[in-house]
Each structure stands twice: as structure tokens, then as C-alpha cells.
Amino acid sequence: MRKLLVSILFTVAALPLAAQPLENVRQFQKLAQVYRYLSGLYVDDVDMEPLVESAIEGMLEELDPHSAYIGAEEMRGVQESFDGEFSGIGVEFNILRDTVVVVNTVSGGPAERVGVRANDRIVRIDTLSAVGLGRADVPKYLRGKSGTKVSIDVVRPGSPQLLHFEIIRDKIPLNTVDAAYLAAEGIGYIKVNRFGRTTVEEFTAAYRDLGRPEGLILDLRGNGGGLLDQAVGMAGFFLPRGAAIVSTEGRTVPARSFQAQDDGEDLEGRLVVLIDESSASASEIVAGAVQDWDRGVVIGRPSFGKGLVQRQIELTDGSAVRITVARYHTPSGRVIQRPYEKGNRREYYLDHLRRYDDAVRDSLDAQTPVYKTLRSGRTVHGGGGIRPDVLMPPDTAGYSDYYAELLRRGVVHEFVNDWLDRSRDSLAAAYPAFEAFDAGFAISDELLERLAAFGEERSVERDAAGFAASRELMRMQLKALAAQRLFGIGAFYRVVNARPDSPYARAVTILEAWDELGAPLLGPSEAAK
């Protein structure tokens, strides 16, 4: 870590002195002095690594909420999520009572090719016992360079002895499109969970696989953002060549505007974009461009409001700092970033929760600046984040403190794993395809009672009123989780999206009656007439 700090100090020292205020130079020298004196004079041997990391984190804490330090270990995981792939054996796993349980195998992946199956218990990885490993530890042993070998021993329900597998690691895709299916005749649905290096490629393939539908629901709820070029590419999918998508401005970087490089593949189709309070950054760029160009209807709740541009600078030990260098603006000029007070991150995130509650009561704050869209001149509001054209309250039907406690304690997911451990083969035989499962399977009252009893075993006291209030929600979510285990993540969304009075349901209604319900939302506002 001493090499890391020396590298940082020499980097700063190498900057032209004329470009630095004299006081900044003095403060840099002061920092170097303190490091030197601590290292050379302190009464005990000093491990400088945690001190330096704390100092870096402390400096960044005093700035905006999104400048950050990323340790070397965390940085490897971050890079994988953006790259869109990693090298491993291709299993989705869970921890059930200190045991690594295979939930699903990646289709065509290394584990599936050698015969590993869902519900297998991994009890040994090479020479290491896997019993008792934490969730964060398992990938350290299963992942590795492509072409390298890892051996695992598994216990398989119904098999009397350990099964031994030797697996050659390979590239495993990290998909950013969770679901793509036809929501109704001529209406496609695509769920994007983040913006990684392959997002536009995945999205385009999904759109074409759906037959280039006349209407599309682009679901960006819960999407915290990612890579700028992928956001620009996705927005450009719906816009003509030359259309502005986002611009940036900062103190030390030149202003820049990003436009669609070519005509988008879908310039005229009916479009709805779903957002919520967790849609941030790249998601807000896409939603803001669609809204400002009157290209589609935005439905949901006001987005997070993360519109600061970070430059990621890698340090010598594999760690990195992300330093905010600019702000994002939508095509109409709105600043995406919501207001913040430097150094007060706690209040910044508490304000986010208050905005979530306020969105239910008042969709338009009279104090926010007003802007006009670029085609029809209708009114849109600034002040941070993207405000939907159709505001939807949070769907709290069926939620109770009792059910929330079951979720927080991990009881629901553990129960599903335990239940499917016994029932997966029979369910798979009875329902070989999702459509049959969706139409023919229902969660019984008896299974809900077993969930409540399982919760009591995990110290969640049964609450009769909460159980009754959440009964139908639990029924739906248990079915959705079972569908996910049997048919993949896309099946989960096909179940949960079917709830009535949801943003998804409103999107389908608007797209089906576009001329009456959708197009008028994109026309000039009363103020612009």
C-alpha cells in the first residue's frame, strides 16, 4: 500500500504547478509529511494500508455522494459486471443450512455439460470442504481462468454416494436482459437490469426475437445504471440520426454532446418506458431522452436523480477511485442530478426515501424548473431525476410487517429452496414448459401454512392479521420464485408482472389503446397550446 500512496503522491506532484492553486500544493505537501512521519516515527510498527484507504475514503466522503474509492477485491467484481462475462463453471447457487445448493445451471455451460444438475449439493471444491462456506466465498473457488480445471463432489438427492465431477472452466455470460416476451398481441416486454458492455447487443437481439413488435415496454425499474455508451446506444435505438441524447458539462472537462449516430431500428413503434425510484444514471439518460423527444410514454415513479459523471482512475494495486468530473443534462437541458449538500451523504439518501413518499402525494413540485419537450413543446419538470408522464403509486397491496420480516430474515427464499428440493422433479415432469406451469399450477393454502410454520422455526412469530393481509402476495411470489427456479429469471417476471393495477398493466393498456391513451400524453401540454 506504501507503493500505492507513493504512486498517488507522485501523480499529483507531476501535475504542472502552474495548474494548481498554491494552497493545494501546500495541502499536498502536508499530506505527504504526515504519511512520512507516521511511517518513520510512530512508536509501534504501523500497517499503513488501512490508514491510507481510510484517508482516501474520508477525502471522498467530503465531496458529492457518488465519488468513491473501490478496493482491489471489489474492483474485480465491478469489472466483471460491466464486462458481461466471467470465467467459471456456470451455476447459480444458494446457501441452504451451510450447504452450497445448485439452483440452476447455465444452459450449455461447463457444469451442465458434465452432468451437474439443479438441487445438487456441492460438498467439496478441489481439496476444500465446501460445507460452511459463505455466499461471498464460493465464487472465489469456482471461478478461475478459462481452460483451468476444478473438481467438485456433490450429494444428489436419491443417489446413495458422492458424485465426482471434473469441470473445465469457461466464459460464462452475465446477461443484462432478464426477460423478453410478448405481453399481448403485438406488444413486447424487455427487462434490462443494468447497462453493461453487451446490453445494446442483448436488447437488439431480444427485440428481433420478439418479431420487432409494434408496441414495446422497456422496463428499467430497479436499473441502477452502468456504461454511458450503452445508454446512448439504447436511446439511439428509438431516435433518428443526429438526435441529441445527453450532454455533459464540468469545470475541468470540455462540454460534450452525445447524439444518435444512425437512424434507430425502431423510430415509429409505440413505446413505454417503466422507471421507479431505483432507476438511476444510464436508466435516466434513456428515459430522459425518450421523454424529451416525445418518443414514448414514461410510466412509474420519479427516478433516483443520479446525474454526475465519474471518471474511474485505476491505481497500482488494482483498486480505483471514481471522481466526479461533470454533470449530465437531458436533451431539453434538464440536470439529471438532484440537489445535494457536499459531505452529507446520509441526508442525501434519506431525501431519496422522502421523495419516494412525496411522489404518491404530489407528482409536480411547484418549485422545480419547467422545460419544454423538443417535438411537441409539452411541459416537463427538472429539479433532479426523471418525472414520469404517468405517475403510479407504489404497489403496497398485500405487504405487511409480518411478510416483510419473513423476507428480511431470508425465510421465503430458504423455504422455496427447501420446498423445491423435494418437489422440483415432480413439478418439472408435470409442467415441462412455463405456459403449462403458469396456467395449471397454483400455490395451495397448505403450502402457505408450511411457510408460516417454517418462519416460526426461524424465529419469526406468526402474525395472523399479517398472514391474512399478505396471503395473495405470498401466493404470487412463491409461484414466481418457483417459476424462476424451474424456467429461469424471465419466468419470474412473467408471473409478477401479471398483478393488476401495476405500472406494467397500465403500460399494456396504453399500448393497446395508443391513439386514445398514449398519443395524447405526448401532445402539447395545455400551457404550450
Secondary structure, 3 states (H helix, E strand, C coil): CHHHHHHHHHHHHHCCHHHCCHHHHHHHHHHHHHHHHHHHHCCCCCCHHHHHHHHHHHHHHCCCCCCEEECHHHHHHHHHHHHCEEEECCEEEEEECCEEEEEEECCCCHHHHHCCCCCCEEEEECCEECCCCCCCCHHHHHCCCCCCEEEEEEECCCCCCCEEEEEECEEEECCCEEEEEEEECCEEEEEECCECCCHHHHHHHHHHHCCCCCEEEEECCCCCCECHHHHHHHHHCCCCCCCEEEEEECCCCCCEEEECCCCCCCCCCEEEEEECCCCCCHHHHHHHHHHHCCCCEEEECCCCCCCEEEEEEECCCCCEEEEEEEEEECCCCCECCCCCCCCCHHHHHHHHHHHHHHHHHCCCCCCCCEEECCCCCCEEECCCCCCCCEECCCCCCCCCHHHHHHHHCCHHHHHHHHHHHHHHHHHHHHCCCHHHHHHHCCCCHHHHHHHHHHHHHCCCCCCHHHHHHHHHHHHHHHHHHHHHHHHCHHHHHHHHCCCCCCHHHHHHHHHHCHHHHHHHHHCCCHHHC
